[in-house]
Amino acid sequence: MKRTMNRYKLLLPVLVLLILLVAAAEVQAAPDIPIPRIGLDLRPAETPEDVALSLQILFLLTVLSLAPAILIMTTSFTRIVIVLSFIRNALATQQTPPNQVLIGLALFLTLFVMSPVISEVNQQAFRPYMEEEIAFEEALDRAIQPLRQFMLRQTRQKDLALFVNLSGEGRVQDVNQVSNSALIPAFIISELKTAFQMGFLLFVPFLVIDMVVASTLMSMGMMMLPPVLISLPFKILLFIMVDGWNLVVQSLITGFR
């Protein structure tokens, strides 16, 4: 059996070489196929429309490069991913669920929460712009309005007033007059505060279990046994019995309604 395997190992490079020779012969026998050349060059614009198109392409590339930051900071992603991380830390399961699973779940929950905003942006801005009914500047202004309304609903007045005062805008009569540069950081710190409040409430029942297990082990004289090792199954059992993922996801989604 070993001799047969050794023979196969010796024949494998020969077979690969023969296949490459046959492929090379077929390529040489085939008619010449033109291969396109891909390049990037700079030429002077001939019309003002060319300049405007170039600027739009540059702006689009800039937005695409900032898309992850825009997704994280102006949507519900921040609160969701922080709360899910608190759950994993409270359970003390280390890397279970892994980061890929938590981020993937947070992305899909963000898509679910933001679906009304996305639909409104599509109807009011994207479709009219693609049908050439409105200009690019008007489409951008229409697209930002639903997102601003979403952020205003989730932003605390105290946080919004902080950045309005720091920006030097003075007294604002209407919240719709607040600039995006003040609204976005106010929304971010509001989301962080809400996420930490939810994380604290999630930690309390698991902390009680840790304290009970630690006290029991100390009363039994088992001080060398790690309490986390004993409390982990009980915390997982409690989380399963109360259907924890259902409750957490329900609280996250209803918190944005």
N, C-alpha and C positions, 0 to 999 in steps of 0.2 A: 504493500500500500504506500509506503514511504517512497519507494523507488518510482512508482507511478506518479506521485505528486511532484517529485523532483524533475521528472521528465517534462511534465506539464509546465513547470516553472521555467525550464530551459527553452521550451517551444514558444512560450508567450511573447518574449521580445521579438522572435522571428516573425510571428504572425502579425504583430503590430507594425513591424517594418514593412512587410508585404502590403498591408492595407494602406499605409501611407504612400508607398510607391504607386499603387494602383490609382489612388485618389489624385496624386500629382499628374499621372499620365492622362486621366480623364480631364483635368483642368486644362492641360496643355492642348488636348485635342478639341476641346470645346471652343466655339467662336468667341472672339473678344467681346467682353461685356463691359460697357463703360461704367466706371466706378465714380460716383459723385464726389465732389470735393466740398468739404464743409469748412467755411472760413468766416471770419468776422473782420469787416473792413469799415473804415470811416470815409464817407464821401460828403461833400458839401450839399446841403439841402437846396433843392431847386424852387420849392414853393413853401409858403407858410404852413400849409397842411402837413408837409413832411416834418417840420419842426415840432408841431403839436403832437403828431403821432409818435415821434421819438420820445418826447417828454412823457407821454402817457405810458409807453412801454417801460421807460425808466422808473416811473412811479409804481407801475404794477410789479416790477421786479423787487422794488423796495418793500412794498406791502407783503409780497410773498416771503421775503426774508424775515419780516417781523411777524408773520402769521402765528408762530407758536406763542409769542408773547401776547399778541392780541387775543388769542384763544384762551390763554390762561388768565389774563388780567381783566378782561371785559365780559366774561361769561360766568356761569355758575361752577366752572371747573375748580376754582381755588377752594371753595367751601367743601365741595364733594370729596376731593382727593385728600384734604386734611382730615376730614371726619373719618374716612376709611383708614387712613394711617393711624389715627387714634384708636380705632377698633383693634387693629392688629397689635398695637403696643399694649393695649389694656388686656388682651388675651395672652400676651407674652408668648406668642407663637413664632417669634423671630421673623423669618422670611416666608411665612405661610399665612395668607396667600402671597405669592411673589409680587415684586413691583410691577411686572408686566400685566398681571391680572388686575391689580388695583387701578393702574392707569387706564387700562382698557375699559374697565367697568365705569370709571369716572368719565371717560370720553363719551361712552354711549349714554350715560345718564345726563351728561351735559347736552348731548344732541337731543335727548327727549325733552329736557326742560326748555331748551332754546328753540324748539321747533316752531312755536307760534311766532317768535321774533324772526326766524329765518324765512318763514312763509310770508310774513309781512314785507320783509326786505325784498324778497323775490317778486312779489306782486307790485310793489310801489316803485322799486328802483331798477332791479335787474332786467325784468322783462321790457319795460318801456325803453331802457337804454339799448338793449339788443335789437329792438324793433325800430331804433333810431327816432323815437318820439321825443326824447329829451337829451340834453347834452350831458357830458361826463360830469361836470361840476354839479349840475342839478341832481343827477343820479347819486352822487356821493353824499350830497346833503340829505336826500331822501333816505338813503340807506342808514345813515347814522342816527336818525330820529327814533326808530323803534328800539335800537340798542340803548340810546340815552334814556328812554322811558323805562326800560328794564332796570338799568343801573340806578335811576332815581328812586324806584320803588324799594330797592334793597339797601339804599344808603341812609344812614342815620343823619338827622339834621345837624347833630353836634359835629360829626366828622366833615360834613359838607361845609358848615360854617367855618371850620378850622382852615380849610384850604382856600376858601373864598377870601378870608381875612389875610392869609399869608400871601395870596397872589396879588393883593392890592386892588381888587376889583371894586371895593367899597360895598355899600349896602345894595343888595339885589332884591328887587321887588317880586320877582317871579323866579322859581327854580329853573324854568326853561331858559333863563338868561345866563345861567352858570356855564362857564366855558368848559370844554372837554378836558383841558389841562388841570382843572380843579376837580371835576367830577370823577375822573378815572381813579386818581389816588385815594379820594374819599371813599369810593366804592370798594377799593381793595382793602383798606384797613377795616371797613365795616364787615366785609366778608371774613377777614381774619378773626375779628372779635366774635362773630357769630359761630365760626367753626370751633374756636377754642371753648366757647360756652357749651356747645354740644359735646365736645370731647371730654369736658369735665364731668358732665352728666353720665357719659358712657363709662368713665373710669370708676365712678363711685361703687356700683354693685360688685365689680371685679376686685376692687380694693378691699371691700368687706370680706370677700371670700379669702383673700390673701391673709388678712388679719386673723380670721377665725382659724385657718389652717396653721398659721405660725404660732398662735396661742396654744392650740391643741398639741402641737409637736413639742413646745417648750414644757408644757405640763406633763407630758409623757417622758421627758428627759431625752428626747431625740433632737438635740441641738445641732448635731453634725449633719442631719438630713436637710437638704435645701427645701424650704417651704414651697418654692415655685414649682418644683418637680411634682409635689403632691396636689397643689391647687390647680395646676393646668387642666387635668381631666375634668375637674368639677366646673371650672369656668367654661370649658367647651360644652359640657353637658347643659349648663344653664343657658348658654347662648343658643343651643339647638332647641331646647325645650320652649323657650319664649319666641322662637322663630326670629332670631336677631336680625338677620339680613333683611327680612321683609319689613321689620319695624324701622330699621335704620334708613333703608331706601325710601320708605313711605314718609318718614319725617323729613328727609332731605328734599324730596320733590314737593311735598305740601308746603314746605317753608318758602318756596319761591312763588307760590300761587297767591 
